[in-house]
Amino acid sequence: MKQEKIQAYLLRVNKLSGVVYKGYLAEVDNTLEAEQRYVNYDEPHGLLTVLSITDEIDVIANDEGKLKNYPINRFVVDDMGGVYDMLVGNLMCVRHNSEGEFTSIREEDIPVIEKHLVAIMPDNLTEYKEAE
């Protein structure tokens, strides 16, 4: 049964300034609409792409982010440290189950995500604080 809400590991980048933020866990609605809004900077709809970084962990991104000139967020790095892609815009990291449904990220997944999704200047990441 699909969970209504899940824990996701969110990797944000400011659309205007290009400031890249540290990742953080957040509860999100487990819907296509919520995923689209997050990776599309709060705009509805849009194409998504899902990239698996392990057999269980996926990254959700905007499929047209490079065409829309979204700012660089993270490089995708393999186990040997080689860069094989660049991801732009906001990214949402989740797990998936055997039926392909998205499920919550686990605390132990965070180091794996950080190893495979590397910021250009990791020492300059900023804490993200949502407006209250």
DSSP file with accessible surface (Angstrom, degrees, kcal/mol):
  #  RESIDUE AA STRUCTURE BP1 BP2  ACC     N-H-->O    O-->H-N    N-H-->O    O-->H-N    TCO  KAPPA ALPHA  PHI   PSI    X-CA   Y-CA   Z-CA
    1    1 A M              0   0  214      0, 0.0     2,-0.2     0, 0.0   100,-0.0   0.000 360.0 360.0 360.0 131.8    0.0    0.0    0.0
    2    2 A K        -     0   0  104      1,-0.1     2,-0.2     2,-0.0   101,-0.1  -0.448 360.0-124.4 -68.6 131.5    1.4    3.4   -1.0
    3    3 A Q        -     0   0   86     99,-0.4    27,-0.1    -2,-0.2     3,-0.1  -0.557   8.0-145.2 -75.0 138.2    2.3    5.7    1.9
    4    4 A E  S    S+     0   0  171     -2,-0.2    26,-3.0     1,-0.2     2,-0.4   0.873  85.7  22.8 -71.4 -38.0    0.6    9.1    1.9
    5    5 A K  E    S-A   29   0A  99     24,-0.3     2,-0.3    25,-0.1    24,-0.2  -0.972  71.5-178.8-129.8 145.8    3.6   10.9    3.3
    6    6 A I  E     -A   28   0A   4     22,-2.4    22,-2.9    -2,-0.4     2,-0.5  -0.930  32.6-107.2-137.1 161.8    7.3    9.9    3.3
    7    7 A Q  E     -A   27   0A  68     -2,-0.3    98,-2.5    20,-0.2     2,-0.3  -0.813  41.5-176.2 -86.7 127.9   10.6   11.1    4.6
    8    8 A A  E     -A   26   0A   0     18,-2.9    18,-2.2    -2,-0.5     2,-0.7  -0.894  28.4-127.5-122.2 154.3   12.7   12.5    1.7
    9    9 A Y  E     -AB  25  93A  15     84,-2.4    84,-2.8    -2,-0.3     2,-0.4  -0.922  33.1-154.5-100.8 114.5   16.2   13.9    1.7
   10   10 A L  E     -AB  24  92A   5     14,-3.2    14,-1.6    -2,-0.7     2,-0.5  -0.791  15.9-170.5-100.5 133.2   16.0   17.3    0.0
   11   11 A L  E     - B   0  91A   0     80,-2.7    80,-2.8    -2,-0.4     2,-0.3  -0.947  18.7-171.4-120.9 105.7   18.9   19.0   -1.8
   12   12 A R        -     0   0   42     -2,-0.5     9,-2.5    10,-0.3     2,-0.3  -0.670  16.4-173.0-101.6 154.3   18.0   22.5   -2.7
   13   13 A V  B     -F   20   0B   1     -2,-0.3     2,-0.3     7,-0.2     7,-0.2  -0.988  35.4-111.1-140.4 134.3   19.6   25.2   -4.8
   14   14 A N     >  -     0   0   53      5,-3.0     4,-1.9    -2,-0.3    75,-0.1  -0.524  21.5-145.6 -68.2 126.3   18.4   28.8   -5.0
   15   15 A K  T  4 S+     0   0   98     -2,-0.3    -1,-0.2     1,-0.2    74,-0.0   0.839  93.5  33.2 -63.8 -34.6   16.9   29.4   -8.5
   16   16 A L  T  4 S+     0   0  166      1,-0.1    -1,-0.2     3,-0.1    -2,-0.1   0.908 129.5  29.3 -90.4 -46.2   18.0   33.0   -8.7
   17   17 A S  T  4 S-     0   0   76      2,-0.1    -2,-0.2    54,-0.0     3,-0.1   0.695  91.8-131.4 -90.4 -21.2   21.3   33.2   -6.7
   18   18 A G     <  +     0   0   30     -4,-1.9     2,-0.2     1,-0.3    -3,-0.1   0.555  47.0 160.6  79.6   7.0   22.6   29.6   -7.3
   19   19 A V        -     0   0   54     -6,-0.1    -5,-3.0     1,-0.1     2,-0.5  -0.461  31.8-143.2 -64.0 129.4   23.3   29.2   -3.6
   20   20 A V  B     -F   13   0B  29     -7,-0.2   106,-1.8    -2,-0.2     2,-0.2  -0.839  15.0-150.2-100.4 132.2   23.5   25.4   -2.9
   21   21 A Y  B     -g  126   0C  34     -9,-2.5   106,-0.2    -2,-0.5   104,-0.1  -0.667  20.0-101.5-102.8 156.9   22.1   24.2    0.4
   22   22 A K        -     0   0   89    104,-2.6   -10,-0.3    -2,-0.2   106,-0.3  -0.388  48.9-101.8 -66.0 148.7   23.0   21.3    2.7
   23   23 A G        -     0   0   15    -12,-0.1     2,-0.3    -2,-0.1   -12,-0.2  -0.344  43.9-179.0 -71.0 154.6   20.7   18.4    2.4
   24   24 A Y  E     -A   10   0A  45    -14,-1.6   -14,-3.2    -3,-0.1     2,-0.3  -0.990  28.1-109.8-153.2 154.4   18.0   17.8    5.0
   25   25 A L  E     +A    9   0A  52     -2,-0.3     2,-0.3   -16,-0.2   -16,-0.2  -0.669  40.5 166.9 -84.9 140.4   15.3   15.3    5.9
   26   26 A A  E     -A    8   0A  19    -18,-2.2   -18,-2.9    -2,-0.3     2,-0.4  -0.991  38.2-114.1-151.3 149.0   11.6   16.5    5.5
   27   27 A E  E     +A    7   0A 127     -2,-0.3     2,-0.3   -20,-0.2   -20,-0.2  -0.721  42.7 179.2 -82.8 130.5    8.2   14.8    5.4
   28   28 A V  E     -A    6   0A  23    -22,-2.9   -22,-2.4    -2,-0.4     2,-0.2  -0.926  35.8 -97.2-131.0 155.1    6.7   15.2    2.0
   29   29 A D  E     -A    5   0A  75     -2,-0.3     2,-1.5   -24,-0.2   -24,-0.3  -0.544  33.3-132.0 -67.2 137.3    3.4   14.2    0.3
   30   30 A N        +     0   0    3    -26,-3.0     2,-0.3    -2,-0.2    -1,-0.1  -0.490  66.9 114.5 -92.8  63.5    4.0   11.0   -1.7
   31   31 A T  S  > S-     0   0   50     -2,-1.5     4,-2.1     1,-0.1     5,-0.2  -0.942  75.7-121.8-132.0 155.3    2.3   12.3   -4.8
   32   32 A L  H  > S+     0   0   87     -2,-0.3     4,-2.8     1,-0.2     5,-0.2   0.906 114.0  55.4 -58.8 -41.6    3.3   13.1   -8.4
   33   33 A E  H  > S+     0   0  119      1,-0.2     4,-2.5     2,-0.2    -1,-0.2   0.908 107.4  47.9 -61.3 -42.9    2.1   16.7   -7.8
   34   34 A A  H  > S+     0   0   24      2,-0.2     4,-2.1     1,-0.2    -1,-0.2   0.911 112.6  48.9 -65.8 -40.8    4.2   17.3   -4.7
   35   35 A E  H  X S+     0   0   12     -4,-2.1     4,-2.3     2,-0.2     5,-0.2   0.928 112.0  48.9 -63.3 -45.0    7.3   15.9   -6.5
   36   36 A Q  H  X S+     0   0   23     -4,-2.8     4,-1.7     1,-0.2     7,-0.3   0.929 110.6  50.2 -61.4 -45.5    6.7   18.1   -9.5
   37   37 A R  H  <>S+     0   0  103     -4,-2.5     5,-3.4    -5,-0.2     6,-0.4   0.904 111.4  49.3 -60.7 -41.6    6.2   21.2   -7.4
   38   38 A Y  H ><5S+     0   0   24     -4,-2.1     3,-1.1     1,-0.2    52,-0.2   0.964 116.9  37.7 -65.7 -50.8    9.4   20.6   -5.5
   39   39 A V  H 3<5S+     0   0    0     -4,-2.3    51,-0.4     1,-0.3    23,-0.3   0.688 115.9  55.2 -78.4 -13.3   11.7   20.0   -8.5
   40   40 A N  T ><5S-     0   0    3     -4,-1.7     3,-1.0    -5,-0.2    -1,-0.3   0.053 118.3-105.6-103.5  22.3    9.9   22.8  -10.5
   41   41 A Y  T < 5S-     0   0   39     -3,-1.1    -3,-0.2     1,-0.3    -2,-0.1   0.935  82.0 -45.9  53.2  50.5   10.4   25.5   -7.9
   42   42 A D  T 3 <S+     0   0  114     -5,-3.4    -1,-0.3     1,-0.3    -5,-0.2   0.582 107.3 129.1  71.5  13.2    6.8   25.4   -6.8
   43   43 A E    <   -     0   0  118     -3,-1.0    -1,-0.3    -6,-0.4    -3,-0.2  -0.809  59.3-118.6 -93.6 138.7    5.4   25.4  -10.4
   44   44 A P  S    S+     0   0   59      0, 0.0   -11,-0.1     0, 0.0   -10,-0.1  -0.303  71.9   7.1 -72.5 162.3    2.8   22.7  -11.1
   45   45 A H        +     0   0  134      1,-0.1    -2,-0.1   -12,-0.1    -5,-0.1  -0.153  67.1 137.6  67.8-159.0    3.3   19.9  -13.7
   46   46 A G        -     0   0   26      2,-0.0     2,-0.3    16,-0.0    -1,-0.1  -0.059  57.6 -70.9  99.3 156.5    6.5   19.4  -15.6
   47   47 A L        -     0   0   93     -2,-0.1    16,-2.3   -11,-0.0    17,-0.5  -0.658  44.2-156.0 -87.1 137.7    8.5   16.4  -16.5
   48   48 A L  E     -C   62   0A  44     -2,-0.3     2,-0.4    14,-0.3    14,-0.2  -0.808   5.1-160.3-108.7 152.7   10.4   14.3  -13.9
   49   49 A T  E     -C   61   0A  54     12,-2.6    12,-2.5    -2,-0.3     2,-0.5  -0.973   7.1-153.2-125.7 145.6   13.4   12.1  -14.3
   50   50 A V  E     -C   60   0A  70     -2,-0.4     2,-0.5    10,-0.2    10,-0.2  -0.986   9.3-170.8-122.0 124.3   14.3    9.4  -11.7
   51   51 A L  E     -C   59   0A  46      8,-2.6     8,-2.8    -2,-0.5     2,-0.5  -0.964  15.5-142.0-115.6 125.4   17.9    8.4  -11.4
   52   52 A S  E     +C   58   0A  65     -2,-0.5     6,-0.2     6,-0.2     3,-0.1  -0.784  18.9 178.6 -87.3 125.2   18.9    5.4   -9.2
   53   53 A I  S    S+     0   0   17      4,-2.2     2,-0.3    -2,-0.5     5,-0.2   0.602  76.2   5.5-100.0 -16.0   22.1    5.9   -7.3
   54   54 A T  S    S-     0   0   34      3,-1.4    -1,-0.1     0, 0.0    59,-0.0  -0.875  93.8 -87.2-143.7-176.9   21.8    2.4   -5.6
   55   55 A D  S    S+     0   0  142     -2,-0.3     3,-0.1     1,-0.2    41,-0.0   0.693 128.3  25.1 -68.1 -17.6   19.5   -0.5   -5.9
   56   56 A E  S    S+     0   0   91      1,-0.1    40,-1.3    39,-0.1     2,-0.5   0.584 107.6  78.0-118.5 -19.3   17.1    1.2   -3.4
   57   57 A I  E     - D   0  95A   3     38,-0.2    -4,-2.2    36,-0.0    -3,-1.4  -0.859  54.0-174.9-107.4 129.8   17.8    4.9   -3.5
   58   58 A D  E     -CD  52  94A   8     36,-3.3    36,-2.3    -2,-0.5     2,-0.5  -0.866  16.6-145.8-118.8 153.7   16.4    7.2   -6.2
   59   59 A V  E     -CD  51  93A   2     -8,-2.8    -8,-2.6    -2,-0.3     2,-0.5  -0.981  12.4-153.7-117.4 127.0   16.9   10.9   -7.0
   60   60 A I  E     +CD  50  92A   0     32,-3.3    32,-2.0    -2,-0.5     2,-0.3  -0.878  26.4 160.3-101.0 129.5   13.9   12.8   -8.5
   61   61 A A  E     -C   49   0A   6    -12,-2.5   -12,-2.6    -2,-0.5     2,-0.5  -0.899  48.0 -85.7-140.2 168.3   14.9   15.8  -10.6
   62   62 A N  E >   -C   48   0A  10     26,-0.4     3,-1.3    28,-0.4     4,-0.3  -0.676  32.0-148.3 -77.5 125.0   13.3   18.0  -13.3
   63   63 A D  T 3  S+     0   0   89    -16,-2.3     3,-0.2    -2,-0.5     4,-0.2   0.743  98.1  40.7 -67.6 -23.5   13.9   16.3  -16.7
   64   64 A E  T 3> S+     0   0   65    -17,-0.5     4,-2.3     1,-0.1    -1,-0.3   0.218  80.0 113.4-108.1  14.0   14.1   19.7  -18.4
   65   65 A G  T <4>S+     0   0    0     -3,-1.3     5,-2.8     1,-0.2     4,-0.2   0.866  78.0  48.5 -57.2 -39.2   16.1   21.5  -15.8
   66   66 A K  T >45S+     0   0  107     -4,-0.3     3,-1.1     1,-0.2    -1,-0.2   0.909 112.2  49.2 -69.4 -38.3   19.2   21.8  -18.0
   67   67 A L  T 345S+     0   0  152      1,-0.2    -2,-0.2    -4,-0.2    -1,-0.2   0.842 110.8  50.5 -66.6 -32.4   17.1   23.2  -20.9
   68   68 A K  T 3<5S-     0   0   97     -4,-2.3    -1,-0.2     1,-0.0    -2,-0.2   0.387 115.0-119.9 -85.7   2.7   15.5   25.6  -18.4
   69   69 A N  T < 5 +     0   0  144     -3,-1.1    -3,-0.2    -5,-0.2    -2,-0.1   0.848  45.9 176.8  62.6  37.2   18.9   26.7  -17.3
   70   70 A Y      < -     0   0   18     -5,-2.8    -1,-0.2    -6,-0.1     3,-0.1  -0.397  38.2 -94.2 -65.8 150.8   18.3   25.7  -13.6
   71   71 A P        -     0   0   24      0, 0.0    18,-2.7     0, 0.0    -1,-0.1  -0.307  44.7 -93.4 -69.2 152.4   21.4   26.3  -11.5
   72   72 A I  E     +H   88   0D  61     16,-0.2    16,-0.3     1,-0.2     3,-0.1  -0.397  46.3 169.8 -64.6 135.0   23.9   23.4  -10.9
   73   73 A N  E     -     0   0D   1     14,-2.7    47,-0.4     1,-0.4     2,-0.3   0.772  55.0 -11.7-111.2 -61.6   23.1   21.5   -7.7
   74   74 A R  E     -H   87   0D   0     13,-1.4    13,-3.4    45,-0.2    -1,-0.4  -0.968  52.5-126.1-143.7 155.6   25.2   18.3   -7.5
   75   75 A F  E     -HI  86 118D  57     43,-3.3    43,-2.6    -2,-0.3     2,-0.6  -0.848  28.5-127.5 -97.2 141.6   27.5   16.1   -9.5
   76   76 A V  E     -HI  85 117D   0      9,-2.5     8,-2.6    -2,-0.4     9,-1.0  -0.815  31.3-168.6 -90.4 123.6   26.6   12.4   -9.7
   77   77 A V  E     -H   83   0D  16     39,-2.5     6,-0.2    -2,-0.6     2,-0.0  -0.925  11.6-138.1-119.7 136.0   29.7   10.4   -8.7
   78   78 A D    >   -     0   0   61      4,-2.6     3,-1.9    -2,-0.4   -25,-0.0  -0.206  40.8 -87.7 -82.7-179.6   30.2    6.6   -9.1
   79   79 A D  T 3  S+     0   0  113      1,-0.3    -1,-0.1     2,-0.1    -2,-0.0   0.735 128.3  53.5 -62.6 -23.1   31.9    4.4   -6.5
   80   80 A M  T 3  S-     0   0  173      2,-0.1    -1,-0.3     0, 0.0    -2,-0.0   0.393 121.5-104.5 -92.1   0.4   35.3    5.1   -8.0
   81   81 A G  S <  S+     0   0   51     -3,-1.9     2,-0.3     1,-0.3    -2,-0.1   0.502  73.0 143.1  91.2   4.0   34.9    8.9   -7.7
   82   82 A G        -     0   0   31      1,-0.0    -4,-2.6     2,-0.0     2,-0.4  -0.615  49.3-129.2 -81.4 135.8   34.3    9.5  -11.4
   83   83 A V  E     +H   77   0D  90     -2,-0.3    -6,-0.2    -6,-0.2     3,-0.1  -0.694  33.2 166.4 -82.8 128.5   31.7   12.1  -12.3
   84   84 A Y  E     +     0   0D 122     -8,-2.6     2,-0.3    -2,-0.4    -7,-0.1   0.464  60.6   7.6-124.6   0.8   29.1   10.9  -14.8
   85   85 A D  E     -H   76   0D  61     -9,-1.0    -9,-2.5     2,-0.0     2,-0.4  -0.981  56.8-132.6-167.6 165.3   26.4   13.5  -14.7
   86   86 A M  E     -H   75   0D  57     -2,-0.3     2,-0.4   -11,-0.2   -11,-0.2  -0.994  20.8-154.3-124.3 128.9   25.5   16.9  -13.4
   87   87 A L  E     -H   74   0D  15    -13,-3.4   -14,-2.7    -2,-0.4   -13,-1.4  -0.880  10.5-164.0-107.0 140.0   22.1   17.5  -11.8
   88   88 A V  E     +H   72   0D  10     -2,-0.4   -26,-0.4   -16,-0.3   -16,-0.2  -0.802  46.0  14.5-120.4 160.6   20.5   20.9  -11.7
   89   89 A G  S    S-     0   0    1    -18,-2.7     2,-0.1    -2,-0.3   -15,-0.1  -0.114 106.7 -21.5  72.7-175.1   17.6   22.4   -9.7
   90   90 A N        -     0   0    4    -51,-0.4   -28,-0.4   -52,-0.2     2,-0.4  -0.439  64.2-156.7 -68.2 143.1   16.1   21.0   -6.6
   91   91 A L  E     -B   11   0A   0    -80,-2.8   -80,-2.7   -30,-0.1     2,-0.5  -0.947   7.7-158.8-124.9 142.8   16.6   17.3   -6.0
   92   92 A M  E     -BD  10  60A   3    -32,-2.0   -32,-3.3    -2,-0.4     2,-0.5  -0.986   8.1-157.6-123.1 121.6   14.5   14.9   -3.9
   93   93 A C  E     +BD   9  59A   0    -84,-2.8   -84,-2.4    -2,-0.5     2,-0.3  -0.880  25.2 153.7-103.0 129.3   16.1   11.6   -2.7
   94   94 A V  E     - D   0  58A   0    -36,-2.3   -36,-3.3    -2,-0.5     2,-0.2  -0.867  36.9-117.4-140.7 170.9   13.7    8.7   -1.8
   95   95 A R  E     -ED 103  57A  22      8,-2.3     8,-2.8    -2,-0.3     2,-0.3  -0.640  23.5-145.6-101.5 169.5   13.7    4.9   -1.6
   96   96 A H  E     -E  102   0A  50    -40,-1.3     6,-0.2     6,-0.3     2,-0.1  -0.980   6.2-139.2-135.0 152.4   11.6    2.6   -3.7
   97   97 A N    >   -     0   0   43      4,-2.2     3,-2.0    -2,-0.3     6,-0.0  -0.322  43.0 -83.6 -97.5-174.1   10.0   -0.7   -2.8
   98   98 A S  T 3  S+     0   0  114      1,-0.3    -1,-0.0     2,-0.1    -2,-0.0   0.721 129.4  55.2 -67.4 -19.0    9.6   -3.9   -4.9
   99   99 A E  T 3  S-     0   0  136      2,-0.1    -1,-0.3     3,-0.0     3,-0.1   0.428 119.2-110.0 -89.6  -1.1    6.5   -2.4   -6.6
  100  100 A G  S <  S+     0   0   50     -3,-2.0     2,-0.2     1,-0.3    -2,-0.1   0.529  71.8 141.3  85.5   7.0    8.4    0.7   -7.6
  101  101 A E        -     0   0   60      1,-0.1    -4,-2.2    -5,-0.0    -1,-0.3  -0.587  57.5-108.2 -82.9 143.7    6.5    3.0   -5.2
  102  102 A F  E     +E   96   0A  34     -2,-0.2   -99,-0.4    -6,-0.2    -6,-0.3  -0.466  42.5 179.2 -71.3 141.1    8.5    5.7   -3.4
  103  103 A T  E     -E   95   0A  30     -8,-2.8    -8,-2.3    -2,-0.2   -97,-0.1  -0.806  34.2 -64.9-134.3 175.5    9.2    5.1    0.3
  104  104 A S        -     0   0   36     -2,-0.3   -96,-0.2   -10,-0.2     2,-0.2  -0.299  43.8-119.6 -69.7 144.6   11.0    6.9    3.1
  105  105 A I        -     0   0   11    -98,-2.5     2,-0.3   -12,-0.2   -98,-0.1  -0.487  28.7-133.7 -71.5 147.8   14.7    7.5    3.2
  106  106 A R    >>  -     0   0  128     -2,-0.2     3,-1.9     1,-0.1     4,-0.6  -0.748  18.6-115.2-103.9 155.5   16.5    6.0    6.2
  107  107 A E  T >4 S+     0   0  134     -2,-0.3     3,-1.2     1,-0.3    -1,-0.1   0.886 116.9  56.9 -55.0 -40.3   19.1    7.8    8.3
  108  108 A E  T 3> S+     0   0  123      1,-0.3     4,-0.5     2,-0.2    -1,-0.3   0.620  96.2  66.4 -71.7  -9.7   21.8    5.4    7.1
  109  109 A D  H <> S+     0   0    7     -3,-1.9     4,-2.6     1,-0.2    -1,-0.3   0.740  81.8  78.0 -78.2 -23.7   21.0    6.4    3.5
  110  110 A I  H <X S+     0   0   28     -3,-1.2     4,-2.9    -4,-0.6     5,-0.2   0.920  91.8  48.0 -59.7 -47.4   22.3    9.9    4.0
  111  111 A P  H  > S+     0   0   88      0, 0.0     4,-1.7     0, 0.0    -1,-0.2   0.890 112.6  51.2 -60.8 -34.4   26.1    9.1    3.8
  112  112 A V  H  X S+     0   0   50     -4,-0.5     4,-1.7     2,-0.2    -2,-0.2   0.932 111.5  46.8 -65.7 -44.8   25.4    7.1    0.7
  113  113 A I  H  X S+     0   0    0     -4,-2.6     4,-2.3     1,-0.2     3,-0.3   0.945 112.1  50.0 -61.1 -47.4   23.5    9.9   -0.9
  114  114 A E  H  < S+     0   0   62     -4,-2.9    -1,-0.2     1,-0.2    -2,-0.2   0.817 109.1  53.0 -64.3 -29.0   26.2   12.4    0.0
  115  115 A K  H  < S+     0   0  115     -4,-1.7    -1,-0.2    -5,-0.2    -2,-0.2   0.867 117.7  35.9 -71.7 -35.8   28.9   10.1   -1.4
  116  116 A H  H  < S+     0   0   14     -4,-1.7   -39,-2.5    -3,-0.3     2,-0.5   0.635 116.6  52.7 -96.0 -16.2   27.1    9.9   -4.8
  117  117 A L  E  < S-I   76   0D   0     -4,-2.3     2,-0.5   -41,-0.2   -41,-0.2  -0.898  75.0-178.9-122.7 100.3   25.7   13.4   -5.0
  118  118 A V  E     -I   75   0D  49    -43,-2.6   -43,-3.3    -2,-0.5     2,-0.1  -0.859  21.5-133.0-111.4 130.5   28.5   15.9   -4.5
  119  119 A A        -     0   0    7     -2,-0.5   -45,-0.2   -45,-0.2     4,-0.1  -0.379  24.6-117.3 -73.5 155.3   28.3   19.7   -4.5
  120  120 A I  S    S+     0   0   97    -47,-0.4    -1,-0.1     1,-0.3   -46,-0.1   0.932 112.4  18.3 -58.3 -48.5   30.8   21.7   -6.5
  121  121 A M  S >  S+     0   0  115      1,-0.1     3,-2.3     3,-0.0    -1,-0.3  -0.737  74.0 179.7-124.7  82.3   32.2   23.3   -3.4
  122  122 A P  G >  S+     0   0   71      0, 0.0     3,-1.0     0, 0.0    -1,-0.1   0.772  78.9  60.6 -59.1 -25.8   31.0   21.1   -0.5
  123  123 A D  G 3  S+     0   0  156      1,-0.2    -2,-0.0    -4,-0.1     0, 0.0   0.627 101.6  54.9 -76.1 -11.5   32.7   23.3    2.1
  124  124 A N  G <  S+     0   0  104     -3,-2.3    -1,-0.2     2,-0.1  -104,-0.2   0.201  74.3 134.4-106.7  15.4   30.5   26.3    1.1
  125  125 A L    <   -     0   0   31     -3,-1.0     2,-0.3    -4,-0.1  -104,-0.2  -0.405  45.8-141.4 -68.0 143.1   27.1   24.7    1.5
  126  126 A T  B     -g   21   0C  64   -106,-1.8  -104,-2.6    -2,-0.1     2,-0.2  -0.805  17.6-109.1-106.1 144.5   24.5   26.8    3.3
  127  127 A E        -     0   0  109     -2,-0.3     2,-0.6  -106,-0.2  -104,-0.1  -0.497  32.9-134.2 -67.6 138.5   21.9   25.6    5.9
  128  128 A Y        -     0   0   63   -106,-0.3     2,-0.5    -2,-0.2    -1,-0.1  -0.861  24.0-177.4 -98.9 124.9   18.4   25.8    4.4
  129  129 A K        -     0   0  170     -2,-0.6     2,-0.1     3,-0.0     3,-0.1  -0.984  22.2-132.8-123.3 120.6   15.8   27.3    6.6
  130  130 A E        -     0   0  115     -2,-0.5     2,-0.1     1,-0.1    -2,-0.0  -0.386  32.1 -99.1 -69.2 148.0   12.3   27.5    5.4
  131  131 A A              0   0  102     -2,-0.1    -1,-0.1     1,-0.1     0, 0.0  -0.409 360.0 360.0 -64.8 136.5   10.4   30.8    5.7
  132  132 A E              0   0  239     -2,-0.1    -1,-0.1    -3,-0.1    -3,-0.0  -0.599 360.0 360.0 -99.5 360.0    8.1   30.7    8.8
